[in-house]
Amino acid sequence: MKAGSNRENPNVFKFVPMSAAVAGRTGDSFAPAGFRDEAADERSVSNMGNRPDLPPGYRPSEREAFMSPLQREYFRQKLLRWRAELLRESTETLQHLKEETLSQPDLTDRASLETDRSIELRTRDRERKLIAKIDAALERIEDGSYGYCEETNEPIGLRRLEARPIATLSLEAQERHERMERTHRDD
């Protein structure tokens, strides 16, 4: 069967909407099935789940509905970039540790190297835990609970999410939580 043909009748072309960019003009255009807008295909692959495309330079605003599709996509992409950066740094650390040798002739140099390695491993362990929190935030974006306080179900606030995209508590709830920690720690 040739491309662009209808399964029921091979002599009938099936027409599908084509993007204006490919058509070279504005408005709805039509092309035979089989003619593909490859740029749109690439956008849709990277945009699985019907996620909106973010306008260049987009920043969430208080004027928008809280956790609108654009805001959720903004924070999803922000979290994914942060996660990728942490994973890249982790890979670099592992590569560096493999290449590094502890067979330093000087005892002081070896102790310094071991201390540096220990600090680097502790940092990577904190980042591993941070990646788990990022993954949890990405799951909350998918289930629709992202941006809302776990205790009060009130919006966390865009400024807080911008500063700490993995936040699960509103500023007020976080402050209450920290006061309770200090109170119980002093006991």
C-alpha positions in Angstrom: 0.0 0.0 0.0 1.4 3.4 -0.9 2.0 6.2 1.6 -0.9 8.6 1.9 -3.5 6.1 0.9 -6.6 5.1 2.8 -6.7 1.5 4.0 -10.3 0.9 2.9 -9.8 2.3 -0.6 -6.2 2.6 -1.8 -7.3 5.1 -4.5 -8.6 7.7 -1.9 -6.2 10.1 -0.2 -6.7 10.8 3.4 -6.2 14.5 4.3 -4.7 15.6 7.6 -4.0 19.1 9.0 -0.4 20.3 8.5 1.4 23.0 10.4 1.4 26.5 9.0 5.2 26.6 9.2 5.5 23.7 6.8 2.7 25.0 4.6 4.5 28.3 4.4 1.3 30.3 5.1 -1.0 31.0 8.0 -4.3 29.3 8.7 -5.2 25.6 8.4 -3.6 23.8 5.6 -4.1 20.3 4.4 -1.7 17.8 2.9 -2.0 14.1 2.0 -1.5 11.6 4.8 2.1 10.5 4.7 3.4 14.1 4.4 5.0 14.7 7.8 5.8 17.9 9.7 9.1 16.5 11.2 9.6 19.6 13.4 6.1 19.0 14.9 6.9 15.3 15.3 10.1 16.2 17.3 8.1 18.6 19.5 5.5 16.0 20.2 8.0 13.4 21.1 9.7 15.8 23.6 6.2 16.9 24.6 4.7 13.5 25.6 1.5 13.7 27.6 0.3 16.8 25.8 2.5 19.2 27.8 2.4 22.8 26.7 5.3 24.4 25.0 6.8 27.1 27.1 7.2 30.5 25.5 10.8 31.7 25.4 11.8 33.5 28.7 8.6 32.3 30.4 8.4 32.9 34.1 5.3 32.0 36.3 3.3 35.0 37.4 0.8 35.7 40.1 -1.6 36.9 37.4 -2.0 33.4 36.1 -4.1 30.7 37.7 -2.0 28.9 40.3 -0.4 25.7 38.9 -1.7 26.3 35.4 -0.4 23.9 32.7 2.3 26.4 31.8 3.4 26.7 35.4 3.5 23.0 35.9 5.6 22.6 32.8 7.9 25.4 33.9 8.6 23.7 37.2 8.8 20.2 35.6 11.5 21.4 33.2 13.3 23.3 36.0 13.4 20.1 38.1 14.5 18.0 35.2 17.4 20.4 34.4 18.4 20.4 38.1 18.3 16.6 38.2 20.4 16.3 35.0 23.0 18.7 36.4 23.2 16.7 39.7 23.6 13.4 37.8 26.3 14.9 35.5 28.2 16.1 38.6 27.9 12.7 40.2 29.2 11.0 37.1 32.2 13.4 37.0 32.9 12.7 40.6 32.8 8.9 40.1 35.1 9.3 37.1 37.5 11.5 39.1 37.5 9.0 42.0 38.4 6.2 39.6 41.3 8.1 38.1 42.6 9.3 41.5 45.0 7.1 43.4 45.6 7.0 47.1 49.2 5.8 46.7 50.7 9.2 47.6 54.2 8.8 49.0 53.7 11.6 51.5 51.5 10.8 54.5 50.2 14.4 54.7 49.3 14.4 51.0 47.5 11.1 51.4 45.5 12.3 54.4 44.6 15.5 52.6 43.4 13.5 49.6 41.3 11.2 51.8 39.7 14.2 53.5 38.9 15.7 50.1 37.5 12.4 48.9 35.4 12.0 52.1 33.9 15.6 51.7 33.2 15.0 48.0 31.4 11.7 48.8 29.3 13.3 51.5 28.3 16.1 49.1 27.3 13.4 46.5 25.3 11.6 49.1 23.4 14.8 49.9 22.8 15.3 46.2 21.6 11.7 45.9 19.0 12.5 48.6 18.1 15.7 46.7 17.6 13.7 43.5 15.1 11.5 45.4 13.2 14.7 46.5 13.3 16.0 42.9 11.8 12.7 41.7 9.1 13.0 44.3 8.3 16.6 43.2 8.1 15.3 39.6 5.6 12.7 40.7 3.6 15.4 42.4 3.5 17.4 39.2 2.2 14.3 37.4 -0.5 13.6 40.0 -1.6 17.3 40.3 -0.6 17.8 43.9 2.6 19.9 43.2 2.6 23.4 44.5 0.2 22.7 47.4 1.2 22.4 51.0 1.1 18.8 52.4 -0.3 20.0 55.7 -2.8 22.6 54.7 -3.5 22.0 51.0 -3.0 25.7 50.5 -0.8 27.0 47.6 2.8 27.1 48.5 3.5 30.3 46.6 5.4 30.9 43.3 8.3 32.8 45.0 9.0 29.9 47.4 8.7 27.3 44.6 11.0 29.3 42.4 13.6 29.4 45.2 13.0 25.8 46.3 11.1 23.8 43.7 11.1 20.7 45.9 9.2 22.5 48.7 6.3 20.5 50.1 5.2 22.9 52.8 4.0 26.5 52.6 6.2 29.1 54.3 3.9 29.3 57.3 3.8 25.5 57.7 7.5 25.3 57.3 8.1 27.9 60.0 5.7 26.0 62.3 7.5 22.8 61.6 10.9 24.3 62.4 9.6 25.9 65.6 8.3 22.4 66.7 11.7 20.9 65.9 13.5 23.5 68.0 11.1 23.0 70.8 11.5 19.2 70.8 15.2 19.4 70.3 15.6 21.6 73.4 13.9 18.9 75.6 
